[in-house]
Amino acid sequence: MKIVIVGAGVVGTHVAKKLGEENKDVVLIEKNQETSRIVTNNLDCMIVNNDGSRLDVLTKAGVQDADYFIALTGSDEVNMVSCSMVSSEFPKPKTIARVKNPYYGSLGKTRPSFMGIDYIINPEVEAADTIVRAIDEGVVNDVFTFQKDKLQLRAYLVAPGSSFAGKTLVNLRREIAFDFLIPALVRGGALIIPSGDLVVREKDLMYFLGIPENLDRILGSLKLQKQEINKIGIVGGNRVAEYIIQALQRDDSTRSRSFVSFLTSLVGASRRRITLVEKSKETAKYFSQNFPDITVLNRDVAEEGALEQEQFSDFDLVLTVTDHQSLNLITAMMAKHLGVKKAIALVLNDNYNRLSSKMDIDVMVNLTTELINTVLNIVRKAHIKTLHSFYEDDVDLVELQIQDDSRPAGKKIQDIDIPKGALIIFVNRNEENIIPSGSTTLLGGDHIGIIVKKDAVSKLEDVFGTRHEL
C-alpha cells in the first residue's frame, strides 16, 4: 500500500512513522528545508522537500499511484485545497484531510466527499470523544472496555505473596472456575504474548480479558474503584473543552428523558455540574455566553494558590486540556494532591503515558495518538481498528470484522495462517463474546480481537482482507 502525506510537523511525522512500522510505502512532502532535513534523519521513507500544494510536486511524489493521500499541515485551507486538487486530477487515491475548523468538519459529515475530501478528521474531536468515554467508564486506570462494555481488559500487578506467583498460566486456568484469558503480560518493561507454560512472577503486570462479572470475581470488584462523577472541573477553554462540554450536556439531556433518570431525580440526584477555568478573559466570556449552564472562572491556574482558592478539592474529576502539555500534567497532579478524586490530562507525547501511574494521573489522553489511530483505522485493509495500544512495546489490540468473502470465513483458527506475533483473544458473534481456542470456527460477521505487533499488521491485512482488497 502506498500513502503520500503532506506536512512533516509533529502529526505528519508521527503518522508517517506509524504507517512505516506497518510496512506501508510512505512518501512525505514537506516545504520547509530544515524540517525536511531533520525528518530525513529520523524516518525511513522517501522525503520530498517541496510545496505539497503544487500539482507537479504531487506528481513527482507519485500521488497518481498512491492508495491514499493525507494532508496533515497546520493549515485547514492548505489541507483541503491539496485534497481537492488530488481528487480532481488523480482518480486512484482516497483523500484524508486534517481539519480543525468545526464548520468545515460539519460540512464534511453532511456531504459525501466534500470538496473531493473522502475523510475529514479533527484531532480535538477524537481526543474529546476519548475523554468522554473515560468519564462514562468511571475514570478507572488500566481498565479497558470493548464490545459495548460487555468485554473488559484489566491490568493486574502481581504483588509479593500473591497466590498467582509461581504458577503457570495453564495451572491458573485450571484453578479458576470462571472463563478468562491472559493475552499479555509485562515483565521488566517488555510485553510478552504468553504461552500456557509461562510461570507468573512477582511484579509481573498481567492483563486479564473476560466479561466484567468474571473479572470482578477473580480480581475484586471494580465498583470499589469507580466513583460517582457529578462535579467536574475543566482547565483550559479551547475546542477540546468545548466538545467535551457539548458531549456531557448532550448525555445529561438524554438521561433526563429516561424514566430511570426521572425517578433518580426525585431522590435528589442532579445533572453534572461543570466548572471551566480559563486564563483569557475573552475566551472565558465566550464560554459563559455559549454555555450558560456551566460556571466559568476567569483565572490563571498557574498563579500561586489558585487551585486552593477555587476549591478544587471539591471536584470529583478535573480535566486539564489546555494547549500546554506541561501545564496539564502539573495541574492534574496538583489537583490530585489537593484531594480531587480523579484527574485526566491531555498530552502530546507518548512517553508520558508510561508514567501515568507514577505521576498519580488517572488517565492521559494523547492528542497525536488519537489522530494517528483514526488515520490507521481508515487506511488499513480488512477494516482493522486499534482498540488499545500497549505502551510497553510496539503491540496493539486491534479489532476487525470477518467478511463473508474473506479467506478465513468458515475456517478454524488453527487452520488460518495467522502471522507470528499475533494472537486472537476474543470473538464476538451476535452479541455473544467467545474466548476462542484453536478449534473455534470463524464465521462471516464475527468481530474478532487480536493482539499483534505493529510490524505484523500488514500480514493481518493480507490474511483477513477480502478478495477484492488483495
C-alpha positions in Angstrom: 0.0 0.0 0.0 1.4 3.4 -1.0 0.5 6.5 1.0 1.5 10.1 0.3 1.5 12.6 3.2 1.8 16.4 3.0 3.1 18.0 6.2 6.1 16.9 8.3 5.1 18.5 11.5 4.6 16.6 14.7 1.5 15.0 13.5 2.6 14.2 10.0 5.9 12.8 11.2 4.2 10.5 13.8 1.7 9.3 11.2 4.5 8.5 8.7 6.4 6.6 11.4 3.4 4.5 12.4 2.5 3.7 8.8 6.1 2.8 8.2 6.1 0.4 11.2 3.2 -1.4 9.5 5.2 -1.8 6.3 3.3 0.8 4.3 5.2 2.6 1.4 5.2 6.2 2.6 6.2 9.4 0.8 6.3 12.5 2.9 6.2 16.0 1.4 7.5 18.9 3.4 8.0 22.5 2.2 10.4 23.7 4.9 14.0 22.7 4.1 15.3 22.4 7.7 12.3 20.3 8.8 12.8 18.0 5.8 16.5 17.6 6.8 15.5 16.6 10.3 12.8 14.2 9.2 15.2 12.6 6.7 17.5 11.6 9.5 14.7 10.2 11.6 12.3 8.4 9.2 12.8 5.5 6.8 10.7 6.8 4.0 11.0 9.0 0.9 11.1 12.7 1.6 10.2 15.3 -1.0 11.3 18.8 0.0 8.8 21.0 -1.9 5.4 22.6 -1.8 2.7 19.9 -1.5 0.0 22.1 -2.9 1.7 22.1 -6.4 0.5 19.7 -9.0 4.0 19.0 -10.4 5.3 18.2 -6.9 2.4 15.8 -6.2 3.1 14.0 -9.5 6.8 13.8 -8.6 5.8 12.2 -5.3 3.8 9.6 -7.1 0.3 10.5 -6.0 -1.1 9.1 -9.2 -0.2 5.6 -8.0 -1.0 6.1 -4.3 -3.8 4.4 -2.4 -4.2 7.3 0.0 -3.3 11.0 0.0 -3.2 12.5 3.5 -2.9 16.3 4.2 -1.7 17.0 7.7 -0.2 20.5 7.5 -1.1 23.1 10.2 -3.5 24.9 7.8 -7.0 23.7 7.2 -7.1 25.6 3.9 -3.9 24.0 2.6 -5.1 20.6 3.6 -8.5 21.0 1.9 -7.1 22.5 -1.3 -4.5 19.8 -1.6 -7.0 17.1 -1.2 -9.4 18.8 -3.7 -6.6 19.0 -6.2 -5.6 15.4 -5.9 -9.2 14.3 -6.1 -9.8 16.3 -9.3 -6.5 15.2 -11.1 -5.9 11.6 -9.9 -8.8 9.1 -9.7 -7.0 6.4 -7.6 -6.1 7.8 -4.2 -8.6 8.3 -1.4 -8.1 11.6 0.3 -7.9 12.4 4.1 -7.6 16.0 5.5 -6.8 17.1 9.0 -9.3 20.0 9.6 -9.6 21.8 12.9 -12.4 24.2 12.0 -15.7 22.8 13.3 -17.6 24.5 10.5 -15.7 22.6 7.7 -15.9 19.4 9.8 -19.7 19.6 10.0 -19.9 20.1 6.2 -17.8 17.0 5.7 -20.1 14.9 7.8 -23.3 16.0 6.0 -21.9 15.9 2.4 -20.2 12.9 0.9 -16.7 13.6 -0.5 -16.9 17.3 0.4 -14.6 19.3 -1.9 -13.2 15.9 -3.1 -12.2 15.0 0.5 -13.2 11.5 1.4 -12.4 11.7 5.1 -12.2 14.8 7.3 -10.6 14.2 10.7 -10.4 16.5 13.7 -7.9 15.6 16.4 -9.6 17.7 19.0 -12.9 15.9 18.4 -11.2 12.5 18.6 -9.5 13.4 21.9 -12.7 14.8 23.4 -14.6 11.6 22.5 -11.9 9.5 24.2 -12.1 11.7 27.4 -15.9 11.4 27.5 -15.7 7.6 27.1 -13.3 7.6 30.0 -15.7 9.6 32.2 -18.6 7.2 31.3 -16.4 4.3 32.3 -15.6 5.8 35.7 -12.1 7.0 35.0 -10.6 3.8 36.2 -6.9 3.4 35.2 -5.7 0.2 33.5 -9.2 -1.0 32.6 -10.3 -1.0 29.0 -13.8 -2.0 27.9 -14.9 -3.3 24.4 -18.0 -4.6 22.7 -20.4 -2.1 24.3 -19.0 -2.7 27.8 -19.6 -6.5 27.6 -15.9 -7.3 27.5 -13.1 -6.0 29.6 -9.3 -5.9 29.6 -7.9 -5.3 33.1 -4.3 -4.9 34.2 -3.3 -6.6 37.5 0.1 -6.2 39.2 1.3 -9.4 40.9 2.2 -8.3 44.4 4.7 -10.1 46.7 2.9 -13.1 48.2 0.2 -13.2 45.6 -1.4 -16.6 45.0 -0.7 -16.2 41.3 3.1 -16.1 41.7 5.0 -19.2 40.8 2.1 -20.8 38.8 1.9 -21.4 35.1 -0.9 -19.8 33.2 -2.3 -23.3 32.5 -2.5 -24.1 36.2 -4.2 -20.7 36.8 -6.8 -21.6 34.2 -7.4 -25.0 35.9 -7.7 -23.5 39.4 -10.0 -20.6 38.5 -13.5 -21.8 37.6 -14.5 -18.6 35.7 -13.8 -18.1 32.0 -10.9 -15.7 31.3 -7.8 -15.2 29.2 -4.4 -13.7 29.8 -3.4 -12.3 26.4 -0.5 -10.2 27.5 2.0 -9.9 30.4 4.6 -7.2 31.1 7.8 -8.2 32.7 10.9 -6.0 33.1 9.3 -3.3 30.9 8.8 -5.7 28.0 5.4 -7.0 26.8 5.1 -10.8 26.3 2.3 -12.6 24.4 2.5 -15.6 26.8 2.1 -19.3 26.2 0.4 -21.6 28.7 3.6 -22.8 30.3 4.8 -19.3 31.3 5.4 -19.0 35.0 4.0 -15.9 36.7 6.4 -13.9 38.8 6.0 -11.3 41.4 6.0 -7.7 39.9 4.6 -9.1 36.6 1.8 -6.9 35.2 -0.8 -9.3 33.9 -3.6 -8.4 31.5 -6.9 -10.3 32.2 -9.6 -10.5 29.5 -13.1 -11.6 30.2 -16.6 -10.4 30.9 -16.6 -7.8 33.8 -18.5 -10.1 36.2 -15.9 -12.9 35.9 -13.0 -10.4 36.3 -14.7 -9.0 39.4 -14.8 -12.5 40.9 -11.1 -13.1 40.1 -9.6 -9.7 40.8 -12.1 -8.0 43.0 -15.0 -5.7 42.2 -14.3 -2.6 40.1 -17.2 -0.9 41.9 -14.8 -0.2 44.7 -12.6 1.8 42.3 -15.4 3.6 40.5 -16.8 6.7 42.0 -19.8 8.9 41.1 -18.7 11.8 38.9 -21.1 14.7 39.2 -18.8 17.8 39.8 -16.3 18.3 37.0 -13.6 21.0 36.7 -12.1 21.7 33.3 -8.9 23.7 33.0 -8.5 25.3 29.6 -11.0 26.9 27.3 -10.3 25.5 23.9 -12.1 23.4 21.3 -11.3 20.2 23.2 -13.1 21.6 26.2 -16.0 22.9 24.1 -16.5 19.4 22.5 -16.4 17.8 26.0 -18.9 20.2 27.4 -21.3 19.6 24.5 -21.0 15.9 24.8 -21.5 15.9 28.6 -24.5 18.1 28.3 -26.0 16.1 25.5 -25.6 12.9 27.6 -27.3 14.6 30.6 -30.1 15.8 28.4 -30.6 12.2 27.1 -30.5 10.8 30.6 -33.1 13.3 31.8 -35.6 11.9 29.4 -35.4 8.4 30.7 -37.8 7.0 33.3 -35.0 5.8 35.5 -33.3 9.2 35.5 -36.7 10.8 36.3 -37.0 8.5 39.4 -33.4 9.2 40.4 -34.1 12.9 40.2 -36.9 12.6 42.7 -34.4 11.5 45.4 -32.1 14.4 44.9 -29.7 13.4 42.1 -28.7 16.3 39.8 -27.1 16.7 36.4 -23.3 17.0 36.2 -22.1 20.4 37.3 -19.3 21.7 35.2 -16.8 24.5 36.1 -14.4 25.9 33.5 -11.3 27.7 34.5 -9.8 29.8 31.7 -7.0 32.4 31.8 -8.1 34.5 28.8 -10.9 37.0 29.7 -12.2 36.9 26.1 -12.3 33.1 25.9 -14.0 32.9 29.3 -16.6 35.4 28.1 -17.2 33.2 25.0 -17.8 30.1 27.2 -20.1 32.0 29.5 -22.3 33.2 26.6 -22.4 29.8 24.8 -22.7 27.5 27.8 -25.0 29.4 30.4 -25.5 26.2 32.4 -21.8 25.9 33.4 -19.7 28.0 35.8 -16.9 29.9 34.2 -13.9 31.3 36.2 -11.5 33.7 34.6 -8.4 32.6 36.4 -4.8 31.5 35.7 -4.3 28.2 37.4 -0.5 28.7 37.4 -0.9 31.5 39.9 0.2 30.5 43.4 -2.8 29.3 45.5 -5.2 29.5 42.6 -6.4 25.8 42.9 -6.8 26.1 46.6 -8.8 29.4 46.3 -11.1 27.9 43.7 -11.7 24.9 46.0 -10.5 22.3 43.5 -10.6 19.7 46.3 -14.4 19.7 46.0 -14.4 18.3 42.4 -15.0 14.7 41.6 -12.9 15.0 38.5 -10.5 17.5 37.0 -9.8 17.6 33.2 -6.7 19.6 32.2 -6.9 20.2 28.5 -5.0 23.4 27.8 -2.7 23.7 24.8 0.3 23.4 27.0 1.2 19.8 27.9 3.4 20.6 30.9 0.7 22.8 32.5 -1.8 20.0 32.0 0.4 17.5 33.8 1.4 19.7 36.7 -2.2 20.9 37.2 -3.6 17.4 37.2 -1.0 16.2 39.7 -1.6 19.3 41.9 -5.4 18.7 41.8 -4.9 15.1 43.0 -2.6 16.4 45.7 -5.4 18.7 46.9 -7.8 15.8 47.1 -9.6 15.7 43.8 -10.7 12.1 43.3 -9.9 11.7 39.6 -7.8 13.5 37.0 -7.5 13.3 33.3 -4.7 15.2 31.4 -4.3 15.9 27.7 -0.8 15.2 26.4 1.1 15.2 23.1 4.0 12.8 24.0 3.6 9.0 24.2 6.4 8.8 26.7 4.2 10.4 29.5 1.6 7.6 29.1 4.2 5.2 30.5 4.5 7.3 33.6 0.8 8.0 34.3 0.6 5.7 37.4 3.8 7.2 38.9 2.5 10.7 38.3 -0.8 10.0 40.0 -2.8 10.9 37.0 -5.7 8.5 36.4 -5.9 8.8 32.6 -3.8 10.5 29.9 -5.2 11.2 26.5 -2.8 11.8 23.7 -3.9 14.2 21.0 -1.5 12.9 18.4 -2.2 9.3 19.2 -5.9 9.8 18.7 -5.4 11.3 15.3 -2.9 8.5 14.3 -5.3 5.8 15.3 -8.1 7.5 13.3 -5.8 7.5 10.2 -4.8 3.9 10.7 -8.4 2.8 11.1 -9.2 4.4 7.7 -6.2 3.2 5.6 -5.9 -0.4 6.9 -7.4 -3.2 4.8 -9.8 -5.6 6.4 -11.2 -2.7 8.5 -8.7 -3.2 11.2 -9.2 -0.8 14.1 -7.0 -0.1 17.1 -8.8 -0.7 20.4 -5.8 -0.2 22.7 -2.0 0.5 22.4 0.3 -1.1 24.9 2.9 1.5 25.7 5.4 -1.1 27.0 6.1 -2.3 23.4 5.1 -2.0 19.8 2.0 -4.0 20.3 -1.7 -3.1 19.7 -5.0 -4.7 20.5 -7.0 -4.4 17.2 -10.4 -5.4 16.1 -11.7 -6.5 12.7 -14.9 -8.0 11.3 -14.8 -11.2 9.3 -16.3 -10.6 5.9 -18.3 -13.4 4.1 -15.8 -13.3 1.2 -12.6 -13.3 3.2 -10.5 -16.4 3.2 -10.7 -17.2 7.0 -14.6 -17.3 6.9 -15.7 -20.8 7.7 -12.3 -21.9 8.9 -11.0 -23.0 12.3 -8.4 -20.6 13.9 -5.8 -23.4 13.9 -6.2 -23.6 10.1 -5.6 -19.9 9.5 -2.1 -18.7 8.7 -2.1 -16.1 11.5 1.3 -14.2 11.4 3.8 -14.7 14.2 3.4 -12.1 16.8 -0.4 -12.1 16.6 -3.0 -13.8 18.9 -6.8 -13.9 18.5 -8.1 -13.2 22.0 -11.9 -12.8 21.6 -14.7 -13.5 19.1 -17.9 -11.6 19.3 -20.8 -13.3 17.5 -24.3 -12.0 17.6 -23.6 -10.0 20.8 -22.1 -13.1 22.4 -18.4 -13.0 23.5 -16.3 -16.1 23.0 -12.9 -16.8 24.4 -11.5 -18.7 21.4 -9.4 -21.8 21.1 -7.7 -23.3 18.0 -10.8 -25.3 17.2 -13.1 -22.2 17.2 -14.5 -21.6 13.7 -14.7 -18.0 12.4 -17.9 -17.0 10.6 -18.8 -14.1 8.4 -20.0 -11.2 10.6 -17.8 -12.2 13.6 -15.9 -9.4 15.3 -12.5 -10.6 16.5 -9.9 -9.0 18.8 -6.2 -9.6 18.0 -3.1 -8.7 20.0 -0.5 -8.0 17.3 2.9 -6.5 16.9 2.8 -3.4 14.7 5.1 -4.8 12.1 2.7 -7.8 11.7 -0.4 -5.7 10.9 0.3 -5.7 7.2 0.3 -9.5 7.3 -3.1 -9.4 9.1 -4.4 -7.3 6.3 -3.3 -9.9 3.8 -4.8 -12.8 5.8 -8.2 -11.2 6.7 -8.7 -8.8 3.7 -11.5 -9.6 1.3 -10.7 -11.0 -2.1 -11.2 -7.6 -3.9 -8.8 -5.9 -1.4 -5.9 -8.4 -2.1 
